[in-house]
Amino acid sequence: MVDSQNTPARQRPSIVSISSYLLFVFLACQVISLIITLSTIGKTRDAVRDAYAASTVDNADQVADVFFAVGLASSVLLLLFAVVLAVLALFNNQGRNGARITTWIVGGIMVCCVGVSLVSGAAGGMTAGGESAGNGPSGEEIQRRVEEALPSWVSPVSVLLSVISLIALVTALILLALPKANPFFRKATAAWEPPTPGASYPGHPQAPGQPGYPQAPAEPGYPSSGEPSYPPPPPANRPDDTPPADRPGSTPPSTS
């Protein structure tokens, strides 16, 4: 079993790319929501404090501070989860199945949080509903004061961002669960490739002259073994190698 070097890389399905884009849309919505919260949280705190101060409650400042802390902490926490989902989207684009499973877990938690926030906002906000407890103001009174203190565009924009966030997140989780995305997240297996004639098996060098594996053509002047060849040297004339007299071209010995 050897890895095929000619095997093409896994092609990322379009649904995985769209899912990652939707997770970034969710992050963008949470960033905008945090900006709106930071720009209006002070006015909201003052409205809650005034509502409690108008009643006979003595700790109006403490209640307003708690409301301020809870609203700010929830917005920051949603943003942190959105950042985690955006990072997971990058790993999803690489085909990591662990990142996809984590996206389902974190995304499911965020769907619950955003859904509850959206239902609460549609029902009149987290301060609305019910009569006052003890001497405190009613939920309707607090909500009325908060709406009067904030610009008129804050409430519809916040609801719109929550709707977009919820739709983008749910759609992203569904796209990752479609069967078409499963092959992309499977671990790649090693493919067997038959040996090419003339090539040696990995880790075993080919012996010279091995049958079945042709050798590379030898260069001029070099045999197939790779060693240079030289012409044989001319035979040396030894003293006893005098040519006979009857050999053609020889000169007979002179007589005196």
Backbone torsions as a table, in degrees:
resi	resn	phi	psi	omega
1	MET	NA	119.4	177.8
2	VAL	-130.3	152.6	177.0
3	ASP	-75.4	131.9	178.1
4	SER	-78.9	123.6	-180.0
5	GLN	-77.5	-16.4	-179.2
6	ASN	-94.4	3.4	179.6
7	THR	-73.0	125.5	-179.0
8	PRO	-69.6	153.7	179.1
9	ALA	-66.9	154.8	-179.8
10	ARG	-65.4	134.1	179.9
11	GLN	-88.1	124.9	-179.3
12	ARG	-73.4	125.7	178.4
13	PRO	-64.5	153.3	-179.4
14	SER	-65.9	-30.5	-179.1
15	ILE	-67.1	-30.9	176.5
16	VAL	-69.7	-41.1	177.6
17	SER	-64.5	-42.0	179.2
18	ILE	-64.3	-39.3	177.7
19	SER	-60.6	-40.9	178.8
20	SER	-66.2	-40.3	177.4
21	TYR	-61.4	-39.6	-179.9
22	LEU	-67.1	-34.7	176.3
23	LEU	-66.4	-33.8	175.1
24	PHE	-71.9	-32.0	173.5
25	VAL	-63.6	-41.2	176.7
26	PHE	-60.6	-42.0	177.4
27	LEU	-62.1	-43.3	-179.8
28	ALA	-61.9	-40.1	178.9
29	CYS	-64.6	-37.8	179.3
30	GLN	-70.7	-33.7	175.9
31	VAL	-64.7	-44.3	178.8
32	ILE	-64.5	-39.8	179.0
33	SER	-63.6	-39.6	178.2
34	LEU	-65.6	-39.2	178.1
35	ILE	-62.1	-43.2	178.6
36	ILE	-64.2	-41.1	179.9
37	THR	-63.4	-44.8	-180.0
38	LEU	-64.7	-32.3	-178.3
39	SER	-80.7	-16.3	-176.7
40	THR	-121.1	-5.6	-174.7
41	ILE	-65.7	-31.1	178.6
42	GLY	-67.0	-44.2	178.3
43	LYS	-66.3	-36.3	177.5
44	THR	-64.7	-41.9	178.4
45	ARG	-61.9	-43.8	179.6
46	ASP	-64.5	-37.1	179.4
47	ALA	-66.3	-41.1	178.0
48	VAL	-66.0	-39.9	179.1
49	ARG	-64.9	-41.2	179.2
50	ASP	-66.1	-35.9	179.4
51	ALA	-65.8	-39.9	178.6
52	TYR	-76.8	-31.3	179.5
53	ALA	-69.4	-29.5	178.9
54	ALA	-70.9	-19.9	176.1
55	SER	-91.6	-169.8	-178.1
56	THR	-92.0	15.8	-179.9
57	VAL	-77.5	133.6	-177.3
58	ASP	-87.5	-28.3	-175.6
59	ASN	-98.6	50.2	-178.7
60	ALA	-65.6	-37.6	-179.4
61	ASP	-66.6	-39.2	-179.9
62	GLN	-66.5	-40.3	178.6
63	VAL	-64.7	-41.4	179.0
64	ALA	-65.2	-37.3	178.0
65	ASP	-66.2	-39.8	177.6
66	VAL	-63.5	-43.4	178.3
67	PHE	-61.8	-40.2	178.4
68	PHE	-62.7	-46.3	-177.6
69	ALA	-66.3	-41.8	-178.4
70	VAL	-66.7	-43.9	-179.8
71	GLY	-64.2	-41.8	179.9
72	LEU	-69.8	-42.1	-179.0
73	ALA	-65.0	-39.5	179.8
74	SER	-66.0	-38.6	179.0
75	SER	-67.1	-42.1	179.2
76	VAL	-66.4	-39.3	-179.7
77	LEU	-65.3	-40.8	176.8
78	LEU	-62.3	-38.5	179.0
79	LEU	-66.0	-40.2	179.6
80	LEU	-63.9	-41.9	177.0
81	PHE	-64.6	-36.5	178.3
82	ALA	-65.6	-37.2	176.8
83	VAL	-64.5	-41.1	177.6
84	VAL	-60.5	-42.0	178.9
85	LEU	-65.6	-36.5	178.3
86	ALA	-66.0	-38.8	176.7
87	VAL	-66.5	-40.2	177.0
88	LEU	-63.6	-31.9	177.9
89	ALA	-62.5	-36.5	177.9
90	LEU	-65.3	-39.8	178.0
91	PHE	-72.3	-31.5	175.4
92	ASN	-62.6	-36.1	178.4
93	ASN	-66.0	-19.1	178.0
94	GLN	-92.2	-0.2	177.3
95	GLY	80.4	28.3	179.7
96	ARG	-90.0	116.3	-176.0
97	ASN	-68.7	-32.3	177.2
98	GLY	-61.6	-38.2	177.4
99	ALA	-66.4	-36.0	178.8
100	ARG	-65.7	-42.5	178.8
101	ILE	-63.9	-42.2	178.3
102	THR	-64.6	-34.9	177.0
103	THR	-62.8	-39.9	177.7
104	TRP	-63.3	-40.2	-177.6
105	ILE	-68.7	-53.2	-178.6
106	VAL	-66.0	-40.1	179.4
107	GLY	-64.3	-37.1	176.7
108	GLY	-63.0	-40.6	177.0
109	ILE	-63.2	-41.4	-179.1
110	MET	-69.0	-34.1	176.4
111	VAL	-61.1	-42.2	177.9
112	CYS	-63.8	-44.1	-177.8
113	CYS	-65.4	-48.4	-178.7
114	VAL	-67.6	-38.2	178.3
115	GLY	-63.2	-43.6	177.9
116	VAL	-64.2	-41.0	178.7
117	SER	-63.8	-39.2	180.0
118	LEU	-68.3	-42.8	178.3
119	VAL	-65.3	-38.9	178.8
120	SER	-64.8	-41.4	178.5
121	GLY	-67.1	-37.9	178.7
122	ALA	-69.1	-27.6	179.7
123	ALA	-84.4	-1.3	177.0
124	GLY	117.7	10.5	175.5
125	GLY	95.1	164.7	-176.9
126	MET	-71.3	-15.0	-179.4
127	THR	-97.8	-7.4	-174.9
128	ALA	-92.2	164.1	174.3
129	GLY	98.6	125.0	175.0
130	GLY	88.0	164.4	177.4
131	GLU	-83.3	168.9	-179.2
132	SER	-71.0	148.6	176.5
133	ALA	-93.9	117.0	-178.2
134	GLY	70.9	-126.7	-179.2
135	ASN	-96.0	3.2	-177.8
136	GLY	-75.9	164.6	179.0
137	PRO	-72.0	158.5	178.5
138	SER	-76.0	164.6	178.8
139	GLY	-63.7	-36.9	178.7
140	GLU	-64.6	-37.6	179.6
141	GLU	-66.7	-41.7	179.2
142	ILE	-65.7	-43.6	-179.9
143	GLN	-63.4	-39.0	179.7
144	ARG	-64.1	-42.4	179.9
145	ARG	-67.2	-37.8	179.1
146	VAL	-66.0	-43.2	179.6
147	GLU	-65.5	-34.1	177.3
148	GLU	-70.6	-31.4	-177.7
149	ALA	-80.1	-26.6	-176.0
150	LEU	-96.0	154.3	173.9
151	PRO	-60.1	154.8	-175.1
152	SER	-68.2	-21.1	-176.6
153	TRP	-84.5	-11.9	-173.9
154	VAL	-65.7	-48.0	-176.4
155	SER	-64.8	-49.8	179.5
156	PRO	-65.5	-35.2	178.8
157	VAL	-67.3	-40.1	178.5
158	SER	-64.2	-41.4	177.8
159	VAL	-65.3	-40.9	179.8
160	LEU	-63.5	-42.5	178.5
161	LEU	-63.3	-37.9	178.5
162	SER	-66.1	-39.6	179.5
163	VAL	-65.7	-45.8	179.0
164	ILE	-62.4	-41.7	179.4
165	SER	-61.6	-44.9	-177.8
166	LEU	-66.1	-43.5	-179.9
167	ILE	-65.1	-44.4	-179.4
168	ALA	-63.3	-41.4	-176.9
169	LEU	-70.0	-45.3	-179.8
170	VAL	-63.6	-42.0	179.4
171	THR	-64.2	-40.5	179.2
172	ALA	-62.8	-41.9	179.9
173	LEU	-67.3	-36.9	179.0
174	ILE	-67.7	-41.4	-179.8
175	LEU	-62.5	-37.8	178.4
176	LEU	-68.9	-21.9	-178.8
177	ALA	-91.9	-4.5	-179.1
178	LEU	-68.7	146.0	-179.5
179	PRO	-59.8	-27.2	-179.1
180	LYS	-64.4	-24.2	-179.5
181	ALA	-87.6	-12.5	-175.2
182	ASN	-62.6	-45.6	-179.0
183	PRO	-59.6	-30.9	-178.5
184	PHE	-68.4	-27.5	-177.4
185	PHE	-97.2	2.6	174.4
186	ARG	-79.6	147.4	179.9
187	LYS	-71.8	132.8	-178.8
188	ALA	-68.4	135.2	178.7
189	THR	-101.6	152.9	-179.9
190	ALA	-71.2	133.7	-179.7
191	ALA	-101.0	138.2	179.5
192	TRP	-83.9	133.8	179.4
193	GLU	-126.3	125.0	-179.7
194	PRO	-63.3	147.3	-179.2
195	PRO	-65.6	141.9	178.5
196	THR	-81.2	133.9	177.8
197	PRO	-57.0	131.9	-179.6
198	GLY	95.7	-8.8	-179.8
199	ALA	-104.8	151.0	-179.6
200	SER	-94.2	153.3	178.2
201	TYR	-69.7	141.1	-177.5
202	PRO	-56.8	131.0	178.4
203	GLY	87.3	-5.3	179.4
204	HIS	-129.6	101.4	-178.8
205	PRO	-66.2	146.8	-178.8
206	GLN	-76.1	131.6	178.8
207	ALA	-78.0	145.4	178.2
208	PRO	-62.1	135.0	177.3
209	GLY	74.7	14.5	-179.9
210	GLN	-65.7	130.5	-177.6
211	PRO	-67.3	144.5	178.1
212	GLY	91.3	-8.8	-179.7
213	TYR	-128.8	97.2	-176.8
214	PRO	-62.1	146.2	179.3
215	GLN	-86.7	160.6	177.6
216	ALA	-70.1	145.9	-179.7
217	PRO	-61.7	139.6	-178.1
218	ALA	-78.6	146.4	177.4
219	GLU	-76.0	158.3	179.0
220	PRO	-58.1	131.3	179.5
221	GLY	89.3	-2.8	-178.4
222	TYR	-128.0	129.0	176.5
223	PRO	-73.8	178.7	-179.1
224	SER	-64.6	-21.9	178.7
225	SER	-73.3	-13.2	178.5
226	GLY	92.4	-2.4	-179.8
227	GLU	-96.2	139.5	-177.6
228	PRO	-67.2	145.7	177.4
229	SER	-109.3	142.3	-179.4
230	TYR	-124.9	148.2	177.6
231	PRO	-66.5	146.3	-178.6
232	PRO	-65.1	145.0	-179.1
233	PRO	-69.3	150.7	179.2
234	PRO	-66.5	148.8	-179.0
235	PRO	-68.1	139.1	-179.7
236	ALA	-79.0	142.0	176.9
237	ASN	-79.0	114.9	177.4
238	ARG	-92.8	159.9	-177.2
239	PRO	-60.9	-33.8	-177.1
240	ASP	-88.1	6.1	-178.6
241	ASP	-100.2	42.4	178.0
242	THR	-74.3	140.4	-177.2
243	PRO	-71.3	141.4	178.2
244	PRO	-66.7	162.4	-175.2
245	ALA	-74.0	-29.0	-177.0
246	ASP	-85.9	2.7	-180.0
247	ARG	-76.4	133.8	-179.9
248	PRO	-54.9	138.7	177.7
249	GLY	88.8	-5.8	-179.8
250	SER	-90.8	152.9	-178.8
251	THR	-99.1	125.7	-179.5
252	PRO	-66.2	151.0	-179.9
253	PRO	-68.5	141.0	-178.2
254	SER	-75.1	146.0	178.0
255	THR	-114.3	139.0	-179.4
256	SER	-111.6	NA	NA
